[in-house]
Amino acid sequence: MSDQIRKFFCNICSGHTNHFVQREYTKTSDNGYWTKNELLIIECCGCEHSALVKRTLTEDDIEYFEDPTTGEQDSEGHWNETIYPPVTYRDLPNWFDDLPDPTLQEILRETYKSLQTESHYLATFGSRTLLDRLIVLTVGDKGNFQSGLKALRESGKISQHEHEIIKPVVQAGNAAAHRGWAPSKEQLTTILDTVEGLIHRLLVLPKLAEELEEAVPARDGEAKRKSVRRIPTTLEKIEAAPTNLRELYDALDVKLRSLGNDIKINPQKHYIAYRRRRNFASVQIYNQKQLLRVYLNVEPDTVILAEGFTRDVRQIGHFGTGDLEVTIESMADLERAEMLFEDSYFAS
């Protein structure tokens, strides 16, 4: 173990900090071309986060110069350095887990991964794709990007001012795809700030407002004395559900669990996931509306949709996974949905 302390970037501390060099491996080769490689295992002196550093120096990376004080020849090596896990250029937004669309979450996550590897082209393409998906979820598939933007403006989802702000983001995506232009980190920050601001306003806030509505006591109900500082989780809402709705949820829970002995239940912040090889049912509970919503892994085109009972949500943002939404307000609805539950289970 080395007693060296050197400065490296720490993802946890979000800056350059002192690190203990726990292990060090050095190899030099000179087969016609001089190269030196270092592998370091480092530990942040502050948060104790560990990382692996790969450093490479070649003869082309050495700069020779005359020392201005002594007049003697000196040299300085410019090391190429890579840290694993990669340096986090930008943290995911704090509302990432509240995104009501798994596809949008995955696109955003992959965009951020491309930032870590400094793949600026990919990050720019990802930002454009985020806009594409946002358009589909808010105004539907309009066939092409420009028609989608026009629909956003004409439907009142964005103002003319916001439309003008989005234009440079669209132009950046076009330039990256067709003219080989890659933005700088600072320009990427502007692009992502713009796109994420729209996603937050058009998708995240409406869903969180719906959750907030559920948390606020009804006028004719008994107000809670205790101040609620956050929106309740799904498990907390189940515990606080009115008796009849709790009985309906319990009956749904029994029915879903009875489909097979390979089912796992994963409570999430906004829904309860029932999983086989993948999620086959995502359940939300609405105490004030007195209903349950279940999102199933069923192709909506194979179902005769009934207003107020089943809905195609392929182009509608929602929490959980599944393209078919089923609304359960009674035991009769539960029986009516039984075949859909089975179809989703076997498809998963």
C-alpha positions in Angstrom: 0.0 0.0 0.0 1.4 3.4 -1.1 1.4 6.4 1.3 1.0 8.7 -1.7 -1.8 11.4 -1.7 -2.7 12.8 -5.1 -5.5 14.9 -6.5 -8.2 13.2 -8.7 -11.8 13.9 -9.5 -14.3 12.3 -7.1 -17.8 11.6 -8.4 -19.3 11.6 -4.9 -17.7 14.9 -3.8 -18.2 16.4 -7.4 -14.8 17.9 -7.6 -11.0 17.3 -7.5 -10.1 16.1 -4.0 -7.1 14.4 -2.3 -7.0 10.7 -2.8 -4.9 7.9 -1.1 -3.2 5.8 -3.8 -4.0 2.3 -2.4 -2.3 0.3 -5.1 -0.1 1.2 -8.1 1.1 -0.8 -11.1 3.5 0.7 -13.6 4.8 -0.7 -16.9 7.2 0.9 -19.4 7.8 -0.3 -22.9 10.3 0.9 -25.5 9.9 -1.3 -28.6 10.7 1.5 -31.0 8.1 3.8 -29.4 8.4 4.7 -25.7 5.2 4.3 -23.6 4.5 4.3 -19.9 1.3 3.0 -18.4 0.0 3.3 -14.8 -2.9 1.7 -13.1 -3.9 3.2 -9.8 -6.5 2.2 -7.2 -7.5 5.4 -5.4 -9.6 6.3 -2.4 -11.0 9.7 -1.7 -9.6 11.1 1.6 -13.0 12.7 2.2 -15.8 10.3 1.3 -13.7 7.1 0.9 -15.1 6.5 -2.6 -12.8 4.1 -4.5 -12.0 4.3 -8.2 -9.6 2.9 -10.8 -7.3 5.3 -12.7 -5.6 4.4 -16.0 -2.8 6.8 -17.0 -0.8 6.7 -20.2 2.3 8.7 -21.3 4.0 8.3 -24.7 7.1 10.0 -26.1 4.8 12.3 -28.1 3.2 13.5 -24.9 6.5 14.8 -23.5 7.1 18.5 -23.9 10.8 19.7 -23.8 11.6 23.3 -22.8 14.4 25.4 -21.4 14.1 26.3 -17.7 13.9 30.1 -17.6 15.7 30.2 -14.2 18.6 27.8 -14.8 18.7 27.8 -18.6 18.9 24.0 -18.5 16.8 21.6 -20.7 13.7 20.3 -18.9 10.7 18.3 -19.8 7.0 17.8 -18.8 4.8 14.9 -19.5 1.1 15.4 -20.4 -0.6 12.2 -19.2 -3.8 10.8 -20.7 -6.0 9.9 -17.8 -9.1 7.8 -17.6 -11.1 7.2 -14.4 -13.5 4.3 -13.8 -16.3 4.7 -13.0 -16.2 7.6 -15.5 -16.4 11.2 -14.2 -20.0 12.3 -13.8 -20.4 15.4 -16.0 -24.0 16.1 -14.9 -26.3 14.5 -12.4 -29.7 13.2 -13.4 -32.4 15.7 -12.5 -33.9 15.2 -9.0 -37.3 14.5 -10.5 -35.9 11.6 -12.7 -37.8 8.9 -10.6 -41.0 11.0 -11.1 -40.9 10.7 -14.9 -44.2 9.1 -15.9 -42.7 7.2 -18.9 -40.2 4.4 -18.7 -39.1 5.0 -22.3 -38.3 8.6 -21.6 -36.4 7.5 -18.4 -34.3 5.1 -20.5 -33.5 7.7 -23.2 -32.5 10.3 -20.5 -30.3 7.7 -18.7 -28.5 6.7 -21.9 -28.0 10.4 -22.8 -26.3 10.9 -19.4 -24.1 7.9 -19.9 -22.9 9.4 -23.2 -22.0 12.6 -21.3 -19.8 10.5 -19.0 -17.8 9.2 -21.9 -17.7 12.6 -23.6 -19.7 11.3 -26.5 -21.1 14.8 -27.4 -22.7 13.6 -30.7 -24.6 10.9 -28.9 -25.7 13.3 -26.1 -27.0 15.7 -28.8 -28.9 13.0 -30.6 -30.3 11.9 -27.2 -31.5 15.4 -26.5 -33.3 15.5 -29.8 -34.8 12.1 -29.2 -36.1 13.3 -25.8 -38.0 16.0 -27.6 -39.4 13.5 -30.0 -40.7 11.3 -27.2 -42.1 14.4 -25.3 -44.1 15.4 -28.4 -45.5 11.9 -28.8 -46.6 11.8 -25.2 -48.2 15.2 -25.2 -49.8 15.7 -28.6 -49.4 12.3 -30.3 -47.3 11.1 -33.2 -47.6 13.9 -35.9 -45.4 12.1 -38.5 -42.4 14.4 -38.4 -40.6 16.6 -35.9 -41.7 20.0 -37.3 -45.4 19.0 -37.3 -45.0 17.9 -33.8 -43.5 21.2 -32.7 -46.3 23.0 -34.5 -48.9 20.9 -32.7 -47.3 21.7 -29.3 -47.6 25.4 -30.0 -51.1 25.2 -31.5 -52.4 23.1 -28.6 -51.2 25.6 -26.1 -48.6 23.2 -24.6 -45.9 25.7 -25.3 -45.9 29.4 -26.0 -44.5 31.2 -29.0 -41.6 32.3 -26.8 -40.8 28.7 -25.8 -41.1 27.7 -29.4 -38.3 30.2 -30.2 -36.2 28.9 -27.3 -36.5 25.3 -28.6 -35.4 26.2 -32.2 -31.6 26.3 -31.4 -31.9 22.9 -29.7 -33.5 21.5 -32.9 -30.9 23.2 -35.0 -28.1 21.7 -32.8 -29.6 18.2 -33.4 -29.7 18.7 -37.1 -26.1 20.1 -37.2 -24.8 17.1 -35.3 -26.6 14.6 -37.5 -26.0 16.2 -40.9 -23.0 18.5 -40.6 -20.7 16.7 -38.2 -21.0 19.5 -35.5 -20.5 18.5 -31.9 -21.4 21.0 -29.1 -19.1 21.9 -26.2 -19.9 20.9 -22.7 -21.3 24.4 -22.0 -23.5 24.2 -25.1 -24.7 20.8 -24.1 -25.7 22.2 -20.7 -27.9 24.7 -22.4 -29.4 22.1 -24.6 -30.2 19.8 -21.7 -31.5 22.6 -19.5 -33.9 23.5 -22.3 -35.2 20.0 -22.9 -35.4 19.0 -19.3 -37.3 22.2 -18.4 -39.9 21.3 -21.0 -40.2 17.7 -19.8 -40.5 18.8 -16.2 -43.3 21.3 -17.0 -45.3 19.2 -19.5 -45.0 15.7 -18.0 -43.6 15.6 -14.5 -45.5 18.5 -12.8 -49.0 17.4 -14.1 -48.5 13.9 -12.7 -47.1 15.3 -9.4 -50.0 17.7 -9.2 -52.4 14.7 -9.5 -50.5 13.0 -6.7 -50.7 16.2 -4.6 -54.5 16.3 -5.2 -54.7 12.8 -3.7 -52.7 14.0 -0.6 -54.8 17.0 0.1 -57.8 16.3 2.5 -61.3 16.8 0.9 -63.3 19.7 2.2 -65.9 17.4 3.7 -63.3 15.1 5.1 -61.5 15.2 8.4 -58.4 17.3 8.0 -55.2 15.7 9.3 -53.6 17.6 12.2 -50.1 16.5 11.2 -48.4 18.6 8.5 -47.5 16.5 5.5 -44.1 17.6 4.1 -44.1 15.2 1.1 -46.4 13.3 -1.2 -47.2 9.9 0.3 -45.8 6.8 -1.3 -48.1 4.2 -2.8 -47.7 1.9 0.3 -48.7 4.8 2.5 -51.7 5.6 0.3 -52.8 1.9 0.5 -52.6 2.1 4.3 -54.6 5.3 4.4 -57.2 4.1 1.8 -60.9 4.2 2.7 -62.3 0.8 3.8 -64.1 0.0 0.5 -61.1 0.9 -1.6 -58.7 -1.0 0.6 -60.9 -4.1 0.2 -60.9 -3.6 -3.6 -57.1 -3.3 -3.6 -56.7 -6.4 -1.4 -59.0 -8.4 -3.8 -56.9 -7.2 -6.7 -53.7 -8.1 -4.9 -55.0 -11.6 -4.2 -56.1 -12.0 -7.9 -52.7 -10.9 -9.3 -50.7 -13.1 -6.9 -52.8 -16.1 -7.7 -51.7 -16.1 -11.3 -48.5 -18.0 -10.5 -45.9 -18.8 -7.9 -43.2 -17.0 -9.8 -44.5 -13.5 -9.0 -42.5 -10.9 -7.2 -44.0 -7.7 -5.8 -41.8 -4.5 -5.9 -43.3 -1.4 -4.3 -42.2 1.7 -6.1 -42.7 5.4 -5.2 -45.8 5.9 -7.4 -47.0 2.3 -8.0 -46.8 -1.3 -7.0 -45.1 -3.5 -9.6 -46.1 -7.2 -10.0 -43.3 -8.9 -11.8 -42.7 -12.2 -13.5 -39.8 -12.1 -16.0 -40.7 -8.4 -16.3 -43.6 -6.3 -14.9 -47.0 -7.5 -15.9 -49.0 -5.2 -13.7 -48.3 -1.7 -12.3 -51.0 -0.7 -9.8 -51.8 2.8 -8.7 -54.3 3.7 -6.0 -56.4 7.0 -5.9 -58.0 7.4 -2.5 -60.0 10.6 -3.3 -61.2 9.3 -6.7 -62.0 5.9 -5.1 -60.4 3.9 -7.9 -57.4 1.8 -8.9 -55.5 2.0 -12.1 -53.6 -1.1 -13.5 -51.2 -0.9 -16.4 -50.8 -4.2 -18.2 -48.4 -5.7 -20.7 -51.2 -6.2 -23.2 -51.3 -4.9 -26.8 -54.2 -2.4 -26.9 -55.0 -3.2 -30.5 -56.0 -6.7 -29.4 -58.6 -5.4 -27.0 -62.0 -3.8 -27.6 -61.5 -0.6 -25.6 -64.3 0.5 -23.3 -64.5 4.1 -22.2 -63.9 4.5 -18.5 -62.6 1.0 -18.2 -59.7 0.4 -20.7 -57.5 2.9 -22.5 -54.6 2.8 -24.9 -51.7 4.6 -23.2 -48.9 4.0 -25.6 -48.8 7.7 -26.3 -49.8 8.9 -22.9 -47.3 9.4 -20.0 -48.0 7.4 -16.9 -46.2 5.8 -14.0 -45.3 2.1 -14.2 -45.0 0.0 -17.3 -47.7 -1.3 -19.7 -49.5 -0.1 -22.8 -53.1 -0.9 -21.6 -54.7 1.0 -18.7 -57.5 -0.6 -16.8 -59.6 1.4 -14.3 -61.0 -0.6 -11.4 -63.8 1.0 -9.4 -65.8 -2.1 -8.2 -65.6 -5.8 -7.7 -67.5 -6.1 -11.0 -64.7 -4.3 -12.8 -62.2 -6.6 -11.1 -64.0 -9.7 -12.5 -64.3 -8.0 -15.9 -60.5 -7.5 -16.0 -59.5 -11.0 -15.0 -58.7 -12.3 -18.5 -56.6 -9.2 -19.2 -54.6 -9.9 -16.1 -54.0 -13.4 -17.3 -53.0 -12.3 -20.8 -50.5 -9.8 -19.3 -49.1 -12.4 -16.9 -48.4 -15.0 -19.7 -47.0 -12.3 -22.0 -44.4 -11.4 -19.4 
